[in-house]
Each structure stands twice: as C-alpha cells, then as structure tokens.
C-alpha cells in the first residue's frame, strides 16, 4: 500500500505573463490539448492511490479544458486534497467572486515578488492582481499561501513586500530559491542571507503564520520520499518538482521516472522507491546537476 502521493502538476504551459524567473517555459502561444489533460487525470484516478494535486503551470486557469480537469479532480479526491497555484485573470474579472473558488480547492498559492506599484512592461499588473486576489481570498475565508521568490528585488523592497502581504493574512509564506530551469537562468548571490532577512522582517512586523524556505534554500532534498513529485503537461513524472523543465531531453534527465500514459502510476512509484534509497538528501540535486552538466 502506497502512502499519499502528492503531485505538482504543470497542467499547461500557457500563460499571459512573461516572468523572467518562471520555472516553466510558459508562453502565450502554447497550444493546449484538453483531451491530453483528461487522459492524464484518468491515469491518476485509475491508479486507485490516495492523491493530493497542486495544479500549477503556466497559468492553470487559462488553458483549454483546465477548469473541467480541476473540477473532476476535486470531485474525485475532495477539495481538501486540491490546491491551485494562481488565480486567472478570467476569475478576477468577475464582478463578484465565483462560487466555484470555495468548492474547487482547499487552498490557493499566489506569487508576490515585487511591489504592486513597480512598473514591469512584461508583466503589467501582475503583482497588483495577485495582491488583490490574496485580499479577496482572505475576505472569503479561503486558505491562501504566498510564494515569495528570493532575489535582489526582495532585498531592496523587503519591508514593503512584508507590509503589503500582512493584511492579506496568508496561512504561510514560502521563500523560493530561483532555480536554473524553465525561463529562469539567473543566479542570485547571497540568497540565503536575503531569505533570512525576509524571515526577520516578517517576525518583526508580527506575522504569526509560518515562513518557510523551500528545499533548495535549505539545500536539503525532500523529493525522494514521494512527498511531492513533478508532473508535466505531457504526463511525464519527475522525482523533483523543479526538474520537469530542465533544458535536456527527458531521456537524459536523471529526475525522470516515467510517463503516466505509458505505464501505471503504481509501477512507476514502485521503481522509484527502490532507487530513492540510494540518493543522498543533504543537497539540491537540480542545482548540482545544472552545475555539472550545463553551468
């Protein structure tokens, strides 16, 4: 019997924004396939395993057939086992919050990485929109979390970022190390120090929720016990959520486990369990792989 399987599913690579630090190769021109998404979800359901799904992307709201897939997953596993990264502009465009927000997912994760007033020509209104969404979720009593990428902007506007986020009352804040995957190829020196500074400011201003560092900032791999696995839009499964968009073919990707449309999820996980025993946990394997083969 398998323990609960947690999947971070990049449901689509379609997105209206062009974030330079995006860990996926998301783009406005991506051609979605609604049938493919449904087939992948059916493969997950057919496994009969206990599953939690975090729908991510790209923007999981703007892809063709995405909403239908998220609704089916929520009906199958229960909203408490579904989380969604982001709120699409189509949702926020409603004059009143759609009722589906409460019924669809147990929690929502939104990114806030620059002051809401900061002018970014590639992402006009991105942080303001996300800040509005966080406030809306707070008013509705829906659990919401903040993902805060750690980079120079975080240090320059540290107190402003914290002061803007506190009134939204997030359940937790996850500090993200920028990873050399997807669109992002920048490396941030002293990102550990910036993260520590952010944690101190949150505490200084009385934030009572959890402020956590992601596994890469801790340099401790937690993707080896099936706690979270990465799933891309083609059904490819990876034992690290950051490895789905490395700039290498999947056959050369050491994090690749298999494809859900080619073999059952149970068989993929059984093979992974045996392999994972021999993999050390006291480092970030994606960063090590990138340094050794690409950077």
C-alpha positions as CSV (number, residue, x, y, z in Angstrom):
1,X,0.0,0.0,0.0
2,X,1.4,3.4,-1.0
3,X,1.3,6.4,1.2
4,X,-0.3,9.5,-0.1
5,X,1.1,10.7,-3.4
6,X,1.5,14.5,-3.8
7,X,1.7,15.7,-7.4
8,X,2.6,19.2,-8.5
9,X,1.0,19.2,-12.0
10,X,2.1,21.8,-14.6
11,X,-1.3,21.5,-16.2
12,X,-0.4,23.8,-19.0
13,X,2.4,26.0,-20.3
14,X,0.0,28.7,-21.4
15,X,0.3,32.0,-19.5
16,X,-0.3,35.6,-20.2
17,X,2.7,36.8,-18.4
18,X,6.5,36.7,-19.1
19,X,8.1,36.3,-15.6
20,X,11.9,36.2,-16.0
21,X,12.2,33.8,-13.1
22,X,9.5,31.4,-14.2
23,X,10.5,27.7,-13.5
24,X,8.5,26.6,-16.6
25,X,8.8,27.6,-20.2
26,X,5.4,29.2,-20.2
27,X,4.2,31.3,-23.1
28,X,1.2,33.0,-24.5
29,X,1.4,31.0,-27.7
30,X,1.4,27.5,-26.1
31,X,-1.1,25.2,-27.8
32,X,-3.2,23.3,-25.2
33,X,-4.7,19.9,-25.5
34,X,-7.8,19.4,-23.4
35,X,-8.1,15.7,-24.2
36,X,-4.5,15.0,-23.1
37,X,-5.1,16.6,-19.7
38,X,-8.2,14.4,-19.2
39,X,-6.3,11.3,-20.2
40,X,-3.5,12.1,-17.7
41,X,-6.1,12.7,-14.9
42,X,-7.8,9.4,-15.8
43,X,-4.5,7.6,-15.5
44,X,-4.0,9.1,-12.0
45,X,-7.6,8.2,-10.9
46,X,-7.2,4.6,-12.3
47,X,-4.2,4.1,-10.0
48,X,-6.6,4.0,-7.1
49,X,-3.9,5.6,-5.0
50,X,-4.6,8.4,-2.3
51,X,-3.5,11.5,-4.2
52,X,-3.2,15.3,-3.5
53,X,-2.8,17.5,-6.5
54,X,-1.4,21.0,-6.7
55,X,-2.4,22.4,-10.1
56,X,0.3,24.7,-11.5
57,X,1.7,25.8,-14.8
58,X,1.9,28.2,-16.7
59,X,-1.5,29.5,-15.6
60,X,-3.7,26.5,-14.8
61,X,-6.8,28.7,-15.3
62,X,-6.2,29.9,-18.9
63,X,-5.5,26.6,-20.6
64,X,-8.2,24.8,-22.7
65,X,-10.1,22.2,-20.7
66,X,-8.2,23.1,-17.5
67,X,-11.2,24.1,-15.4
68,X,-13.0,20.8,-16.3
69,X,-10.0,18.8,-15.2
70,X,-9.6,20.6,-11.9
71,X,-13.3,20.2,-11.2
72,X,-13.1,16.4,-11.9
73,X,-10.1,16.1,-9.7
74,X,-11.8,18.0,-6.9
75,X,-14.9,15.8,-7.2
76,X,-12.8,12.7,-7.1
77,X,-10.4,13.4,-4.3
78,X,-12.2,16.2,-2.4
79,X,-11.4,19.9,-2.4
80,X,-9.2,19.4,0.7
81,X,-6.8,17.4,-1.5
82,X,-6.6,20.1,-4.2
83,X,-4.6,23.3,-4.3
84,X,-4.2,25.7,-7.1
85,X,-1.2,28.0,-7.8
86,X,-2.6,31.3,-9.0
87,X,-5.9,32.8,-9.9
88,X,-6.5,33.5,-13.6
89,X,-7.5,37.0,-14.8
90,X,-10.7,35.4,-16.1
91,X,-11.6,34.6,-12.5
92,X,-10.7,38.0,-11.1
93,X,-12.6,39.7,-13.9
94,X,-15.9,38.7,-12.3
95,X,-17.8,41.5,-10.5
96,X,-18.2,39.1,-7.6
97,X,-16.0,36.1,-6.6
98,X,-17.3,33.0,-8.4
99,X,-18.8,30.3,-6.0
100,X,-16.5,27.7,-7.5
101,X,-13.5,29.1,-5.7
102,X,-14.6,27.6,-2.4
103,X,-15.8,24.3,-3.9
104,X,-12.9,23.7,-6.2
105,X,-9.8,23.7,-3.9
106,X,-8.9,23.7,-0.3
107,X,-6.1,26.3,-0.7
108,X,-4.6,28.7,-3.3
109,X,-1.0,29.7,-3.7
110,X,-0.1,33.0,-5.2
111,X,3.2,34.7,-6.0
112,X,4.2,38.1,-4.9
113,X,7.7,39.2,-5.9
114,X,7.8,42.9,-6.5
115,X,5.9,45.9,-5.0
116,X,2.5,46.2,-6.5
117,X,3.3,49.6,-7.9
118,X,6.5,48.6,-9.6
119,X,6.4,49.0,-13.4
120,X,7.2,45.9,-15.3
121,X,6.4,46.1,-19.0
122,X,6.5,42.3,-19.4
123,X,4.0,41.7,-16.6
124,X,1.7,44.7,-16.4
125,X,-0.4,44.5,-13.2
126,X,0.9,41.0,-12.2
127,X,1.7,41.7,-8.6
128,X,-1.2,44.1,-8.1
129,X,-3.5,41.4,-9.5
130,X,-2.1,38.8,-7.1
131,X,-2.3,41.1,-4.1
132,X,-6.0,41.8,-5.0
133,X,-6.6,38.0,-5.2
134,X,-5.0,37.4,-1.8
135,X,-7.2,40.1,-0.3
136,X,-10.3,38.5,-2.0
137,X,-9.5,35.0,-0.7
138,X,-8.9,36.5,2.8
139,X,-12.4,38.1,2.7
140,X,-13.9,34.8,1.5
141,X,-12.3,32.8,4.3
142,X,-10.4,30.6,1.9
143,X,-7.0,29.3,2.8
144,X,-4.2,31.0,0.8
145,X,-0.5,31.0,0.8
146,X,2.2,33.3,-0.6
147,X,5.2,32.2,-2.7
148,X,7.9,34.8,-2.5
149,X,10.9,34.4,-4.8
150,X,14.2,35.4,-3.2
151,X,16.2,37.8,-5.4
152,X,17.7,41.3,-5.4
153,X,14.2,42.9,-5.5
154,X,13.2,41.0,-2.4
155,X,16.2,42.7,-0.6
156,X,15.6,46.2,-2.0
157,X,11.9,46.2,-1.1
158,X,11.9,43.8,1.8
159,X,9.8,45.8,4.2
160,X,7.4,47.0,1.6
161,X,6.7,43.4,0.4
162,X,6.0,42.3,4.0
163,X,3.8,45.3,4.8
164,X,1.8,44.6,1.7
165,X,1.3,41.0,2.4
166,X,0.4,41.1,6.1
167,X,-3.2,42.5,5.7
168,X,-4.0,39.6,3.4
169,X,-3.4,37.2,6.3
170,X,-1.8,34.3,4.4
171,X,-1.6,30.9,6.1
172,X,2.1,30.6,5.2
173,X,4.8,32.2,3.2
174,X,7.2,30.1,1.2
175,X,10.5,31.6,0.2
176,X,11.7,30.3,-3.1
177,X,15.2,30.0,-4.4
178,X,15.4,30.8,-8.1
179,X,16.1,27.6,-9.9
180,X,18.0,27.3,-13.3
181,X,15.0,25.7,-15.0
182,X,12.4,26.9,-17.4
183,X,12.7,30.6,-18.3
184,X,14.9,31.5,-15.4
185,X,18.7,31.3,-15.8
186,X,19.8,33.9,-13.3
187,X,21.7,33.1,-10.2
188,X,21.2,35.2,-7.0
189,X,24.3,35.6,-4.8
190,X,23.6,35.6,-1.0
191,X,20.1,34.3,-1.5
192,X,20.3,32.6,1.9
193,X,21.1,35.9,3.6
194,X,18.2,37.6,1.8
195,X,15.8,34.8,2.9
196,X,17.0,35.2,6.5
197,X,16.4,38.9,6.3
198,X,12.8,38.4,5.0
199,X,12.1,36.0,7.8
200,X,13.3,38.5,10.4
201,X,11.1,41.3,8.9
202,X,8.0,39.1,8.9
203,X,8.7,38.3,12.6
204,X,9.4,42.0,13.4
205,X,6.1,43.0,12.0
206,X,4.3,40.4,14.0
207,X,3.3,37.8,11.3
208,X,2.0,34.7,13.1
209,X,2.0,32.3,10.2
210,X,4.8,30.1,9.0
211,X,7.6,31.5,6.9
212,X,9.4,28.6,5.3
213,X,12.4,28.1,3.0
214,X,11.9,25.8,0.0
215,X,14.0,22.7,-0.2
216,X,16.7,24.4,-2.5
217,X,17.2,27.2,0.0
218,X,17.7,24.6,2.8
219,X,19.9,22.5,0.5
220,X,18.0,19.5,1.7
221,X,16.2,17.4,-0.9
222,X,12.7,16.3,0.2
223,X,11.5,14.9,-3.1
224,X,12.8,11.4,-2.6
225,X,10.1,10.0,-0.3
226,X,7.2,10.7,-2.8
227,X,6.2,13.7,-0.7
228,X,5.9,15.8,-3.9
229,X,6.5,14.7,-7.4
230,X,6.6,16.9,-10.5
231,X,4.1,16.1,-13.4
232,X,4.4,18.0,-16.7
233,X,1.7,18.7,-19.3
234,X,2.6,15.6,-21.2
235,X,2.2,13.2,-18.4
236,X,5.9,12.9,-17.6
237,X,6.7,12.3,-13.9
238,X,9.8,13.5,-12.1
239,X,11.0,12.9,-8.6
240,X,11.7,16.6,-8.1
241,X,9.2,19.3,-8.9
242,X,11.9,21.6,-10.2
243,X,13.2,19.1,-12.8
244,X,10.3,19.0,-15.2
245,X,11.7,21.8,-17.3
246,X,15.4,21.3,-17.3
247,X,16.9,22.1,-20.7
248,X,17.7,18.5,-21.5
249,X,15.7,15.7,-23.2
250,X,13.8,13.5,-20.8
251,X,15.9,10.5,-21.7
252,X,18.9,12.4,-20.3
253,X,17.1,13.9,-17.3
254,X,18.1,11.9,-14.2
255,X,15.0,13.0,-12.4
256,X,12.6,11.4,-15.0
257,X,10.6,8.5,-13.6
258,X,8.2,7.6,-16.4
259,X,5.1,8.6,-18.3
260,X,1.6,8.1,-16.9
261,X,0.2,7.4,-20.4
262,X,2.7,4.6,-21.0
263,X,2.7,2.7,-17.7
264,X,0.7,2.7,-14.5
265,X,1.5,5.1,-11.7
266,X,1.9,2.3,-9.2
267,X,4.7,0.7,-11.3
268,X,6.5,4.0,-11.7
269,X,6.4,4.7,-7.9
270,X,7.5,1.1,-7.0
271,X,10.6,1.5,-9.2
272,X,11.2,5.0,-7.7
273,X,11.1,3.7,-4.2
274,X,13.9,1.3,-4.8
275,X,16.0,3.9,-6.5
276,X,15.4,6.6,-3.9
277,X,17.0,4.7,-1.1
278,X,20.4,5.3,-2.6
279,X,20.1,9.1,-3.3
280,X,21.5,11.5,-0.7
281,X,19.3,14.2,0.8
282,X,21.8,16.8,2.0
283,X,21.9,18.8,-1.2
284,X,19.8,20.2,-4.0
285,X,20.2,17.7,-6.9
286,X,18.8,20.0,-9.5
287,X,21.4,22.7,-8.7
288,X,24.2,20.1,-8.7
289,X,23.0,18.6,-12.0
290,X,22.8,22.1,-13.6
291,X,26.3,23.0,-12.4
292,X,27.9,19.7,-13.6
293,X,26.2,19.5,-17.0
294,X,25.1,22.9,-18.1
295,X,26.5,25.7,-15.9
